[in-house]
Amino acid sequence: MKISQWLQVTLLTTVSLFTVGAFNPSNANTFDSTEVNDDNFVTVAAPFGSNQYQLLIIEQISNRRACWRENHSNPVIVEPLLLNFDFTGICRRSLDSNGYSIRMNGQDLGLDYILRLIEHDGELLLLGTPIKERNAPEIEIGTTRGMKNGFHKIFLNPGWRLTRRIYQGRRLGHIYLTSDSPPPVRTSRRGTSTQLRTSPRSLPVNSARELPPPAFAEEVLIPPPQRELIFTKPQVEQSAAGREWSNNSPQTLPLPVPERKIPVFGN
């Protein structure tokens, strides 16, 4: 059963790499959003590996065939039917930050928060974890209301909903987990904050077992540190034979020595 679930998620991931457009971080502040019909979407905690889960969002874009089926309760188990047929033009699924991100108070937080699932008190919590501001609180977005084997439906917390990204009036496939509340801010050294924590519950230290992100999740696009290059005028430096240059000191190249001509005497 575990191997079958792993193959299902692997298949979904492989297909998504070819169908989801790359996200350009420079455009993060130029996007708008629009409301969607919640009946056409399901948010899922998809299992992979050993007791690990990642967020999967499935959208029904045509009524020709059902893209998923729900069973049981507390938790609701989702059967991803789109794996049984060619779902092109019928279903759409998002498996990584190319396909979904957090949006709060009209602000795209795709570069500031990563979405992950953790196990806590017999259920899975969908959290937004800060990437840059390490002192900022985590954002609790939804829960599975229980745990079993298989794909779990995630119920979004009050105040959260799904919306669609818009760019220059064009509707995109990217889905936002949206809240009208302002995003949290970094906590100061004194432990105070100008905005309230968005998580409705506090997680005691060591009480939640953090599940590592999937190996195929998109890496966070953080620009590498810039190295400052200092150029100095080459100088002539005499060195003894066999002397090695130090890696901790600037190196200079000796100036070329003019070629000495040897006079030729005729007979």
Backbone bond lengths (Angstrom), bond angles and torsions (degrees), N, CA, C in turn:
res aa  C-N    CA-C-N  psi(-1)  N-CA   C-N-CA  omega(-1)  CA-C   N-CA-C  phi
1 M - - - 1.468 - - 1.520 110.31 -
2 K 1.347 116.73 -42.86 1.459 120.07 -179.60 1.515 111.19 -65.16
3 I 1.357 116.68 -39.02 1.468 120.20 178.80 1.521 109.89 -64.36
4 S 1.337 116.54 -40.82 1.461 120.19 179.71 1.519 111.08 -62.96
5 Q 1.318 117.77 -42.65 1.472 120.95 178.68 1.513 110.62 -64.21
6 W 1.344 116.68 -40.75 1.468 119.89 179.07 1.518 110.80 -62.47
7 L 1.342 117.28 -41.34 1.461 120.79 179.06 1.519 111.13 -65.81
8 Q 1.332 117.53 -36.22 1.462 120.57 179.28 1.518 110.78 -63.77
9 V 1.327 117.25 -47.43 1.461 120.23 -179.41 1.520 110.64 -67.29
10 T 1.343 117.17 -37.63 1.460 120.33 177.59 1.515 110.82 -61.06
11 L 1.330 116.81 -42.07 1.469 120.95 178.78 1.521 110.60 -62.69
12 L 1.319 116.74 -45.54 1.459 120.04 179.30 1.512 110.98 -61.18
13 T 1.330 116.82 -40.35 1.462 120.74 -178.42 1.509 111.27 -67.96
14 T 1.333 117.08 -42.78 1.460 120.66 -178.77 1.513 111.38 -60.86
15 V 1.319 116.58 -43.76 1.463 119.70 -179.64 1.510 110.90 -67.33
16 S 1.331 117.92 -36.54 1.458 120.18 -175.73 1.512 111.96 -67.37
17 L 1.324 118.11 -26.87 1.456 121.04 -179.43 1.523 111.53 -65.07
18 F 1.325 116.93 -24.61 1.458 120.49 -178.13 1.517 113.37 -97.99
19 T 1.327 117.83 -13.22 1.457 119.32 -173.44 1.512 114.04 -114.31
20 V 1.336 118.46 -16.01 1.455 120.86 -179.01 1.514 109.16 -99.03
21 G 1.334 117.21 126.66 1.448 121.02 -177.91 1.506 111.74 -69.86
22 A 1.326 115.22 151.21 1.462 120.63 179.41 1.510 110.26 -68.73
23 F 1.324 115.62 146.53 1.460 121.32 -178.37 1.516 109.53 -95.77
24 N 1.306 116.42 128.37 1.460 121.32 178.41 1.524 108.91 -97.45
25 P 1.353 118.44 112.13 1.454 120.12 -175.92 1.514 113.61 -59.42
26 S 1.320 118.02 -26.51 1.460 120.30 -177.31 1.520 112.06 -67.91
27 N 1.360 117.03 -16.64 1.463 120.43 -178.81 1.519 113.40 -97.17
28 A 1.338 117.56 8.60 1.465 120.71 -171.99 1.515 112.25 -59.70
29 N 1.322 118.14 -33.21 1.457 121.04 -175.58 1.528 112.92 -94.32
30 T 1.326 117.95 4.19 1.461 120.87 -177.96 1.521 111.76 -104.13
31 F 1.330 118.01 0.40 1.462 121.27 -177.32 1.516 111.18 -89.71
32 D 1.327 114.95 150.17 1.458 122.53 171.89 1.521 106.98 -116.98
33 S 1.326 117.47 -176.41 1.463 120.52 179.83 1.518 109.78 -143.31
34 T 1.327 115.37 159.94 1.458 121.70 177.13 1.522 108.80 -140.26
35 E 1.325 116.43 155.85 1.455 121.02 -177.80 1.533 110.77 -72.82
36 V 1.335 116.10 156.05 1.459 122.14 178.81 1.524 108.81 -127.58
37 N 1.312 116.16 167.43 1.455 122.82 174.36 1.529 108.25 -85.31
38 D 1.328 116.93 111.95 1.462 120.58 -176.14 1.524 112.64 -60.73
39 D 1.331 117.39 -25.93 1.463 120.12 -179.03 1.523 112.38 -65.49
40 N 1.324 116.89 -18.11 1.460 120.93 -178.96 1.521 112.86 -92.55
41 F 1.319 117.76 4.73 1.464 121.36 -176.25 1.520 110.75 -130.88
42 V 1.327 114.63 153.72 1.453 121.62 168.78 1.535 107.38 -143.12
43 T 1.327 115.74 133.55 1.468 121.21 175.93 1.520 107.55 -99.42
44 V 1.331 116.51 131.62 1.457 121.60 -168.44 1.525 110.12 -131.35
45 A 1.341 115.35 142.09 1.465 121.89 167.39 1.522 106.53 -93.52
46 A 1.342 116.11 103.72 1.465 121.30 -174.35 1.528 109.63 -92.01
47 P 1.339 117.98 125.45 1.468 120.24 -179.05 1.520 111.64 -77.28
48 F 1.319 115.17 149.95 1.458 121.31 172.12 1.519 107.17 -159.43
49 G 1.320 115.69 156.27 1.457 119.36 178.41 1.519 111.50 62.41
50 S 1.320 115.68 -141.99 1.455 122.63 -178.47 1.522 109.54 -107.16
51 N 1.342 115.85 102.04 1.474 121.81 177.72 1.527 112.26 55.73
52 Q 1.311 116.49 41.03 1.453 121.67 177.44 1.528 108.93 -121.50
53 Y 1.327 115.55 151.73 1.455 120.90 -176.52 1.524 110.03 -140.32
54 Q 1.323 115.02 151.97 1.448 120.73 173.49 1.530 109.36 -139.03
55 L 1.319 115.48 158.51 1.453 120.37 -178.39 1.528 110.76 -74.66
56 L 1.322 115.95 132.69 1.458 124.23 174.61 1.521 107.60 -130.04
57 I 1.341 116.60 128.53 1.463 121.17 175.81 1.527 108.11 -115.26
58 I 1.353 116.55 123.08 1.466 122.38 179.51 1.524 108.16 -109.77
59 E 1.331 115.35 134.16 1.471 121.06 178.36 1.520 110.00 -120.26
60 Q 1.314 116.47 133.74 1.465 122.93 174.82 1.531 107.29 -91.13
61 I 1.343 117.51 110.93 1.461 120.11 -177.33 1.525 112.30 -106.73
62 S 1.344 117.54 -7.44 1.463 122.21 175.48 1.519 107.51 -146.44
63 N 1.337 116.43 149.05 1.461 120.07 -178.92 1.531 112.75 -94.71
64 R 1.319 116.20 17.37 1.457 118.69 -179.37 1.527 111.81 -66.42
65 R 1.329 116.98 -39.38 1.456 122.11 177.12 1.516 108.40 -146.84
66 A 1.321 115.99 149.57 1.465 120.46 178.91 1.523 109.96 -73.36
67 C 1.325 115.92 138.33 1.467 120.92 -178.12 1.526 112.49 -89.71
68 W 1.321 117.79 -21.39 1.461 120.98 177.94 1.525 109.05 -155.56
69 R 1.343 114.47 167.10 1.452 121.41 176.45 1.522 107.81 -138.78
70 E 1.339 117.19 143.02 1.459 122.17 -177.60 1.518 110.69 -111.02
71 N 1.343 115.09 140.55 1.461 121.08 -179.86 1.531 109.77 -138.28
72 H 1.321 115.51 157.22 1.455 123.26 175.45 1.537 111.37 65.03
73 S 1.322 115.03 -172.58 1.462 121.53 176.94 1.519 109.17 -155.04
74 N 1.303 115.27 150.60 1.479 122.70 178.42 1.540 113.76 47.88
75 P 1.328 119.54 60.10 1.459 125.75 9.51 1.527 112.81 -96.90
76 V 1.337 115.05 165.37 1.456 121.32 172.13 1.530 107.92 -85.23
77 I 1.331 116.54 125.90 1.457 121.86 179.84 1.526 108.80 -95.51
78 V 1.328 116.08 128.86 1.463 122.46 -177.49 1.525 109.41 -102.38
79 E 1.320 116.25 129.79 1.460 121.42 173.94 1.527 108.40 -102.50
80 P 1.347 117.90 113.17 1.474 120.58 -177.73 1.534 111.31 -76.84
81 L 1.321 116.64 89.77 1.465 121.35 -175.84 1.524 112.20 -67.25
82 L 1.323 118.17 -21.75 1.465 120.31 -177.60 1.515 112.95 -62.58
83 L 1.352 117.21 -14.12 1.459 120.04 177.78 1.518 112.14 -75.32
84 N 1.329 117.24 -11.74 1.457 120.68 -175.12 1.521 113.42 -94.81
85 F 1.331 118.21 -0.33 1.468 119.89 -179.00 1.520 109.36 -156.77
86 D 1.321 115.77 169.48 1.463 120.74 175.45 1.524 107.72 -74.22
87 F 1.339 115.69 106.50 1.466 119.47 -172.79 1.524 113.22 -92.39
88 T 1.331 117.79 13.86 1.457 120.53 178.02 1.527 110.78 -58.86
89 G 1.322 116.88 125.36 1.451 121.83 -178.93 1.515 114.25 79.46
90 I 1.325 117.10 -1.65 1.467 121.09 -179.03 1.530 110.77 -114.60
91 C 1.315 116.38 -45.64 1.460 121.90 -178.10 1.524 109.52 -128.26
92 R 1.301 114.54 156.13 1.464 121.30 172.66 1.523 107.14 -134.94
93 R 1.337 117.02 138.24 1.461 119.72 178.60 1.515 109.33 -132.50
94 S 1.327 115.01 147.41 1.467 122.39 -179.97 1.520 108.12 -124.10
95 L 1.328 115.26 129.69 1.464 120.01 -173.77 1.522 114.34 -121.46
96 D 1.318 118.28 -8.52 1.452 118.62 -177.21 1.522 109.59 -151.31
97 S 1.326 116.95 -170.80 1.463 120.92 -174.57 1.518 112.69 -69.88
98 N 1.324 119.00 -9.44 1.463 119.88 170.13 1.523 110.80 -68.86
99 G 1.346 116.07 -29.37 1.449 120.28 -173.59 1.510 115.69 -103.28
100 Y 1.345 118.35 -15.84 1.457 120.15 -179.92 1.518 110.95 -155.21
101 S 1.323 115.94 159.26 1.460 122.33 176.88 1.521 108.48 -163.81
102 I 1.341 115.76 175.50 1.457 121.72 -179.60 1.528 109.15 -93.40
103 R 1.328 115.80 140.85 1.466 121.73 174.83 1.526 107.78 -134.50
104 M 1.338 116.33 123.50 1.463 121.10 -178.78 1.521 109.67 -131.04
105 N 1.338 114.61 130.09 1.459 120.86 177.88 1.529 111.60 53.31
106 G 1.337 116.43 39.81 1.462 121.38 178.85 1.511 114.85 76.81
107 Q 1.324 118.35 9.31 1.461 122.18 -176.93 1.523 109.72 -112.60
108 D 1.317 115.93 128.26 1.463 122.50 177.90 1.525 108.43 -78.25
109 L 1.347 116.54 120.07 1.467 121.19 -177.27 1.524 112.07 -107.75
110 G 1.332 116.25 23.32 1.462 119.84 -177.51 1.508 114.09 -61.72
111 L 1.332 117.78 -27.65 1.464 120.91 179.58 1.520 112.09 -93.90
112 D 1.322 117.57 -5.13 1.461 121.18 -176.03 1.523 113.23 -109.25
113 Y 1.335 117.29 -25.53 1.459 121.02 -176.86 1.522 110.09 -133.28
114 I 1.327 114.93 143.35 1.458 121.50 173.72 1.522 108.07 -112.99
115 L 1.318 117.54 141.30 1.462 122.24 -178.97 1.524 110.02 -90.10
116 R 1.331 115.89 133.95 1.458 120.09 179.17 1.519 109.30 -149.01
117 L 1.329 115.07 164.45 1.464 122.39 -179.91 1.520 109.33 -119.00
118 I 1.348 116.28 133.74 1.452 120.90 176.07 1.519 108.85 -126.94
119 E 1.324 115.41 154.12 1.459 120.68 175.57 1.519 109.32 -91.72
120 H 1.330 116.58 131.62 1.467 121.17 -178.52 1.524 109.45 -153.54
121 D 1.338 116.17 122.46 1.466 122.23 176.57 1.525 112.63 52.63
122 G 1.318 116.75 45.37 1.452 121.14 174.25 1.508 115.45 75.36
123 E 1.317 118.25 19.59 1.460 121.81 175.60 1.519 109.04 -147.11
124 L 1.313 116.01 171.06 1.461 121.40 177.26 1.522 108.84 -106.34
125 L 1.319 116.50 132.20 1.459 122.31 178.31 1.519 109.16 -106.85
126 L 1.332 116.16 133.91 1.456 121.84 172.84 1.521 107.74 -92.33
127 L 1.327 116.10 118.24 1.458 121.89 -174.97 1.518 110.93 -122.12
128 G 1.329 115.31 149.24 1.450 122.25 166.37 1.519 107.57 -100.90
129 T 1.322 116.09 118.36 1.464 121.34 -176.92 1.521 109.58 -106.43
130 P 1.340 118.46 128.51 1.463 120.52 -177.99 1.524 111.65 -64.90
131 I 1.314 115.61 141.79 1.456 121.63 179.94 1.530 111.20 -96.82
132 K 1.326 115.95 -46.22 1.464 120.30 -174.02 1.519 111.77 -95.42
133 E 1.331 116.88 -51.40 1.460 121.38 -177.90 1.522 109.16 -86.29
134 R 1.322 116.23 92.90 1.458 120.39 -174.48 1.522 112.35 -65.71
135 N 1.322 118.41 -23.68 1.461 121.29 -179.54 1.529 112.79 -86.54
136 A 1.325 117.31 -6.45 1.463 119.95 179.16 1.522 109.45 -72.63
137 P 1.330 118.39 146.37 1.466 120.34 -178.75 1.522 111.54 -73.38
138 E 1.330 115.28 156.26 1.451 120.12 172.97 1.527 109.43 -74.83
139 I 1.329 115.67 156.15 1.450 121.58 -178.82 1.523 108.22 -112.12
140 E 1.317 117.61 118.62 1.458 120.56 175.83 1.521 108.76 -86.68
141 I 1.335 116.51 123.79 1.454 122.25 -172.56 1.521 112.15 -109.25
142 G 1.332 118.08 -34.54 1.457 119.87 -177.48 1.508 111.86 -165.59
143 T 1.335 116.02 176.98 1.457 122.36 -178.40 1.518 109.85 -149.57
144 T 1.338 116.17 156.60 1.469 121.01 178.81 1.530 112.07 -90.67
145 R 1.324 118.46 -9.54 1.477 122.87 -179.84 1.521 111.92 57.25
146 G 1.312 116.38 43.20 1.457 121.83 178.48 1.518 110.61 134.28
147 M 1.348 115.44 175.25 1.463 120.59 -179.69 1.523 110.47 -143.25
148 K 1.339 115.42 136.33 1.459 123.87 171.56 1.524 106.76 -146.01
149 N 1.319 116.35 -174.57 1.452 120.17 173.27 1.525 109.57 -79.83
150 G 1.320 116.14 141.80 1.449 119.65 175.31 1.513 113.36 113.84
151 F 1.327 114.92 -165.41 1.459 123.18 -178.75 1.532 108.62 -86.96
152 H 1.339 116.71 122.04 1.463 121.27 -176.98 1.528 110.93 -100.32
153 K 1.325 116.31 137.83 1.459 119.72 172.45 1.529 109.43 -75.56
154 I 1.332 115.52 137.28 1.463 121.08 178.04 1.523 108.35 -102.47
155 F 1.324 116.15 125.70 1.460 121.86 176.39 1.525 108.11 -96.69
156 L 1.332 116.48 121.84 1.456 120.81 -179.01 1.519 110.08 -72.01
157 N 1.320 116.21 142.41 1.459 121.78 179.25 1.527 110.83 -67.03
158 P 1.336 117.93 157.25 1.468 120.44 175.84 1.527 111.52 -53.24
159 G 1.324 115.68 136.76 1.459 120.64 -178.10 1.516 113.95 93.70
160 W 1.339 117.18 -6.99 1.467 121.62 179.51 1.527 109.65 -112.11
161 R 1.327 116.21 146.15 1.461 122.28 179.28 1.528 108.18 -155.85
162 L 1.313 116.15 170.93 1.463 122.09 175.77 1.526 109.74 -97.27
163 T 1.324 116.60 138.34 1.460 122.54 171.75 1.529 108.21 -134.59
164 R 1.323 115.61 169.21 1.464 120.38 -178.47 1.527 110.14 -111.81
165 R 1.312 115.08 142.99 1.465 120.56 178.45 1.528 110.69 -73.56
166 I 1.336 115.07 141.21 1.465 122.18 176.52 1.526 108.42 -126.32
167 Y 1.321 115.60 136.22 1.454 120.72 176.44 1.523 108.69 -130.01
168 Q 1.344 115.66 115.77 1.467 122.69 -179.41 1.536 110.36 51.98
169 G 1.331 116.00 44.10 1.450 121.76 177.25 1.510 115.48 81.29
170 R 1.309 117.97 -2.96 1.467 121.22 -178.10 1.522 109.89 -99.58
171 R 1.335 116.44 129.89 1.461 122.05 178.87 1.523 109.84 -76.78
172 L 1.322 116.46 129.02 1.458 122.27 -178.74 1.523 110.11 -107.83
173 G 1.312 115.68 168.54 1.457 120.47 178.69 1.515 113.47 -78.58
174 H 1.323 117.53 -14.48 1.461 121.88 -177.55 1.531 110.30 -67.39
175 I 1.345 116.06 133.95 1.455 122.29 -177.31 1.528 109.74 -111.78
176 Y 1.338 114.99 136.59 1.460 120.85 175.70 1.519 110.45 -100.13
177 L 1.330 117.48 139.49 1.452 122.55 161.80 1.518 105.21 -90.25
178 T 1.317 116.37 107.22 1.458 122.93 -161.35 1.522 112.22 -111.45
179 S 1.333 114.98 140.12 1.458 123.06 171.73 1.520 107.96 -138.56
180 D 1.330 116.01 143.04 1.463 120.09 177.31 1.528 111.79 -82.96
181 S 1.311 117.88 -6.48 1.460 120.93 177.89 1.528 110.06 -73.96
182 P 1.331 118.31 152.22 1.453 120.62 177.50 1.519 110.40 -70.39
183 P 1.327 117.77 150.58 1.470 120.01 178.88 1.522 110.68 -67.68
184 P 1.313 117.19 153.84 1.462 120.12 177.83 1.516 110.75 -67.89
185 V 1.320 115.63 161.26 1.454 120.51 179.51 1.504 108.84 -117.78
186 R 1.328 114.74 166.83 1.454 120.26 -179.88 1.518 110.72 -66.30
187 T 1.323 115.82 138.68 1.456 121.05 176.95 1.522 109.58 -78.41
188 S 1.326 116.51 135.58 1.467 120.37 -179.56 1.518 110.66 -74.22
189 R 1.323 116.16 173.37 1.452 120.74 -179.28 1.527 111.04 -64.22
190 R 1.322 117.50 -25.40 1.457 120.39 179.30 1.530 112.15 -83.15
191 G 1.354 115.85 -1.20 1.452 119.42 177.72 1.507 113.94 85.29
192 T 1.334 119.08 12.77 1.457 122.25 179.60 1.517 109.89 -104.16
193 S 1.322 116.17 159.98 1.459 121.79 179.96 1.519 108.47 -145.24
194 T 1.329 115.60 148.87 1.457 119.80 -178.42 1.529 111.95 -82.66
195 Q 1.342 117.40 -11.33 1.455 121.05 178.79 1.523 109.23 -129.97
196 L 1.337 115.67 155.24 1.447 120.52 -177.79 1.516 110.75 -75.92
197 R 1.313 115.38 151.17 1.450 120.97 174.13 1.527 109.34 -65.23
198 T 1.334 116.12 138.02 1.456 119.73 -175.85 1.520 112.19 -86.66
199 S 1.308 118.74 -14.69 1.455 120.16 179.72 1.514 110.35 -78.34
200 P 1.358 119.39 129.71 1.458 120.93 -177.40 1.515 113.86 -74.62
201 R 1.312 117.08 -9.75 1.453 119.13 178.94 1.514 108.76 -138.58
202 S 1.308 117.28 156.33 1.454 121.39 177.85 1.515 108.47 -102.98
203 L 1.320 116.54 136.55 1.454 121.52 -179.00 1.516 108.55 -96.71
204 P 1.338 118.46 115.93 1.461 119.80 178.62 1.515 111.09 -60.64
205 V 1.317 115.32 152.44 1.457 120.26 179.44 1.521 109.40 -62.08
206 N 1.340 115.81 135.15 1.459 123.92 178.35 1.531 113.66 66.27
207 S 1.340 117.92 7.53 1.464 119.12 179.46 1.518 111.75 -88.00
208 A 1.335 117.27 -22.25 1.462 121.02 -179.26 1.517 109.29 -107.32
209 R 1.322 115.88 131.78 1.459 119.85 177.93 1.507 108.18 -89.66
210 E 1.331 115.17 111.00 1.467 119.80 -176.71 1.503 109.71 -75.78
211 L 1.320 116.32 132.04 1.452 122.08 177.02 1.508 109.11 -97.72
212 P 1.332 118.52 128.60 1.467 120.46 -177.69 1.506 111.16 -64.69
213 P 1.345 117.65 151.33 1.462 120.34 178.94 1.516 110.67 -66.56
214 P 1.328 119.15 155.64 1.453 121.70 -178.84 1.507 111.62 -64.88
215 A 1.343 114.93 152.04 1.460 119.62 -176.79 1.508 111.84 -65.44
216 F 1.352 117.23 -25.23 1.457 119.51 -176.13 1.513 112.21 -97.55
217 A 1.344 118.06 8.80 1.464 119.48 178.39 1.513 109.99 -66.85
218 E 1.313 116.79 148.20 1.450 121.68 -178.67 1.514 110.60 -67.07
219 E 1.328 117.22 135.42 1.443 121.01 178.66 1.519 110.50 -71.48
220 V 1.319 115.34 148.68 1.455 120.61 178.55 1.519 109.13 -70.61
221 L 1.324 116.65 129.53 1.456 120.69 -177.94 1.524 109.73 -83.86
222 I 1.307 116.42 88.85 1.449 122.07 177.50 1.518 107.63 -111.66
223 P 1.337 118.20 121.79 1.459 119.29 -176.95 1.519 111.03 -61.86
224 P 1.356 117.27 140.37 1.458 119.71 179.50 1.515 111.19 -68.48
225 P 1.342 117.29 155.79 1.469 119.44 178.70 1.515 111.21 -62.91
226 Q 1.332 115.77 141.66 1.447 121.24 -179.67 1.526 110.20 -84.90
227 R 1.312 116.57 131.37 1.460 121.51 178.20 1.515 109.57 -94.97
228 E 1.293 115.57 131.30 1.453 120.00 -179.57 1.515 108.90 -85.21
229 L 1.320 116.38 127.14 1.458 122.28 179.97 1.528 109.34 -102.66
230 I 1.338 117.28 128.14 1.457 122.98 179.94 1.522 107.80 -115.23
231 F 1.318 115.29 123.39 1.452 120.80 -179.98 1.532 108.72 -105.81
232 T 1.300 115.75 131.54 1.471 121.16 178.19 1.511 109.46 -119.31
233 K 1.300 114.57 153.72 1.452 120.21 -179.69 1.523 110.12 -67.35
234 P 1.331 117.83 129.23 1.472 119.50 179.89 1.519 110.53 -58.31
235 Q 1.321 117.20 141.28 1.443 124.06 178.48 1.518 109.73 -129.15
236 V 1.323 114.52 153.40 1.462 119.96 177.93 1.513 107.65 -81.18
237 E 1.321 115.63 125.69 1.453 119.26 179.26 1.513 108.47 -135.26
238 Q 1.298 116.01 121.18 1.439 120.47 179.08 1.512 108.96 -80.11
239 S 1.289 116.31 134.24 1.456 120.44 179.49 1.502 109.91 -131.49
240 A 1.298 114.34 144.54 1.454 119.34 178.55 1.508 109.50 -70.93
241 A 1.357 115.02 156.70 1.453 119.83 -179.40 1.521 110.06 -62.30
242 G 1.317 115.75 134.56 1.455 120.35 177.91 1.504 113.99 85.64
243 R 1.380 119.45 3.21 1.449 121.26 179.75 1.524 110.05 -72.61
244 E 1.335 116.69 136.77 1.459 121.44 178.80 1.509 110.11 -104.08
245 W 1.336 115.27 147.68 1.453 120.40 178.17 1.514 109.38 -79.88
246 S 1.315 116.39 141.05 1.457 121.54 178.11 1.517 109.47 -83.33
247 N 1.326 115.74 137.66 1.466 119.92 178.08 1.510 112.47 -73.62
248 N 1.331 117.95 -13.76 1.460 121.31 -176.74 1.522 112.90 -97.78
249 S 1.301 118.56 0.63 1.456 121.15 -178.69 1.505 109.28 -127.01
250 P 1.341 117.58 149.77 1.468 119.62 -179.93 1.510 111.61 -64.36
251 Q 1.298 117.28 142.09 1.450 122.26 -179.54 1.521 109.89 -99.90
252 T 1.320 116.43 142.43 1.462 121.74 176.46 1.509 108.65 -121.39
253 L 1.278 115.48 148.02 1.456 121.10 179.58 1.521 109.51 -101.77
254 P 1.330 118.95 132.68 1.477 120.89 -179.93 1.518 110.14 -66.53
255 L 1.338 114.84 145.39 1.459 120.03 176.08 1.521 109.58 -70.31
256 P 1.315 115.91 147.40 1.482 118.15 -179.88 1.523 110.65 -65.22
257 V 1.329 116.83 138.55 1.471 123.11 178.69 1.512 108.65 -90.58
258 P 1.350 117.90 128.25 1.481 119.71 -178.82 1.527 110.58 -58.54
259 E 1.308 113.70 141.58 1.470 119.22 -179.61 1.526 109.87 -69.81
260 R 1.363 116.73 130.39 1.446 120.72 -179.18 1.515 109.48 -90.24
261 K 1.344 114.23 125.31 1.452 119.60 -178.04 1.537 110.33 -87.56
262 I 1.292 116.92 138.37 1.471 122.92 178.23 1.517 108.22 -99.85
263 P 1.324 118.38 120.75 1.490 119.83 -178.57 1.520 111.38 -64.63
264 V 1.274 115.29 145.85 1.471 122.34 179.18 1.539 107.74 -110.63
265 F 1.302 115.38 122.98 1.482 121.04 -178.59 1.510 109.80 -97.05
266 G 1.286 114.64 131.88 1.473 118.24 179.13 1.514 112.06 -76.17
267 N 1.308 117.23 164.89 1.456 121.99 178.14 1.543 110.92 -74.03
